[in-house]
């Protein structure tokens, strides 16, 4: 009989998460990249102002992230290390230009449209905590005691049904159960609300089926915050709106210009009008390959990033690695 007080190892936790995806959400499982070679990881990390925590190197020794922004949990993807570096550099640049809160020791491991889960890579004492950075919310709360505790929480949420996918492959979260699991494994962390507020409000979801085949999923995360997601008859997400009170603070729009082409626009309405526009191609297996990203501030395109060359260079690099 298993001792409930003995926690699984990091490797066991990662295997459990991958096994769950293989059974319930194959797209995410198929997106896991091969492990990054230790010497390549060390070379890429050499210019960072900190040493990589051991749990982070173990994570990338398991898989080097996921391809094409496949979800690891909720909408958050597990960044390949190369992409995590790019996100890190972009976040620091944006923070300096816009006066946003960002520490040089925060490293983004999981992300979605400018929101991140950040590992504190220069902790005052181990283990290194994980912070939640949401672009539409003030403050950066300490959300997990460590990376291992975060992954353990995610695995437990999948196995208990707190995280699941419906028949249309749409992610569904039992907020109360998920929060209970997080606080069970993570004691010295921040919360969405006080104990009294949590007692008074229970997060819930509403699903509206429209006659035209569209589906609206509204997630009420607190008395102040709700997320509205619009899905088309084909099950593809078309729009996501995040509200704080009655104020729309963020909107993500998926514009399918053809069966294989999509433009994804993310608008952040907190303070400075900031948005990104991603031009992508939909692969036969459903994966989305982004070729170009535009950054837009106050209606003007301030930067463009062509990812086509990056993919070509990566393919050439992989060919070189495999040659002897």
Secondary structure, DSSP 8 states (H G I E B T S, - for coil): ---TTS---HHHHHHHHHHHHHHH-HHHHHTB-----HHHHHHHHTTSSS---HHHHHHHHH---BGGG-EEETTEEE--HHHHHHHHHHHHHHHHHHT----TTEEEEEEETTEEEEEESS-SSSS--EEEE-TTSSS-EEEESSHHHHHHHHHHHHHHTSEEE-TTS-EEE-HHHHHHHHHHH--SS--SS-HHHHHH---EEEEEE-TTS-EEEEEE-SSSEEEEEEE-TTS-EEEEEEEETTEEEEEEEEEESSSSEEEEEEEE-SSS-EEEEEEEEE-TTS-EEEEEEEEEETTEEEEEEE-HHHHHHHHHHHHHHH--
